[in-house]
């Protein structure tokens, strides 16, 4: 039961993050994109930039500081590498972003969260 609640909360967070990105001028190219290396929560485009976005939802904003780490980012990077060729068809720049969400707080968008 706990897993189902967490899954539902995660999906709600992804929908909120997608809506927020749209308000900021992004187009959503994909959501919950499954790859052999893992899942990408959102794939978004703005101009000539493609962002592979990891979304983290927490019940308390103070928990957001520990919601993402290098291990989780490396999984998103591996998943993005598996499908980047399908989205960046014309030499677009790509990056890994993170959006952190919690009730009562504005989304925290960490652009270019992974820099090897």
C-alpha positions, -999 to +999 in steps of 0.1 A: +000+000+000+028+024+009+044+018-025+012+026-043+009+059-024+045+068-032+039+059-069+008+081-070+026+110-053+055+107-078+031+108-107+014+139-093+048+155-088+057+148-124+025+163-136+031+194-116+067+197-128+055+193-164+029+221-159+056+243-143+080+237-172+053+246-197+047+279-179+084+286-183+083+280-221+092+244-223+075+217-244+072+183-229+085+157-254+080+127-231+071+115-196+080+084-178+102+073-207+115+038-201+150+029-213+172-002-208+191+018-183+161+031-163+133+056-165+134+093-173+106+113-156+103+141-182+120+151-214+115+187-223+126+211-250+130+248-251+146+263-282+176+242-291+179+226-257+167+192-246+165+185-209+162+151-193+145+159-160+144+139-128+115+149-106+116+144-068+085+150-047+087+151-009+060+157+018+082+182+036+103+209+019+132+202+043+135+167+029+143+180-006+179+188+003+186+151+004+162+139-024+189+137-051+224+124-050+252+114-074+240+078-077+205+088-087+218+114-111+241+088-127+211+066-134+193+095-151+225+101-172+226+065-183+190+065-192+194+098-211+224+084-230+203+055-241+176+077-258+193+111-265+197+102-302+159+100-305+153+135-291+184+156-301+181+150-338+195+183-351+225+189-329+205+203-299+223+208-266+213+183-240+215+184-202+202+167-170+179+188-148+162+181-115+130+196-103+123+193-065+088+197-053+070+198-019+036+211-007+036+248+000+068+256-018+077+267-053+094+242-075+132+242-073+146+237-108+183+227-108+194+233-144+224+212-156+224+193-123+249+167-136+283+179-148+309+151-151 
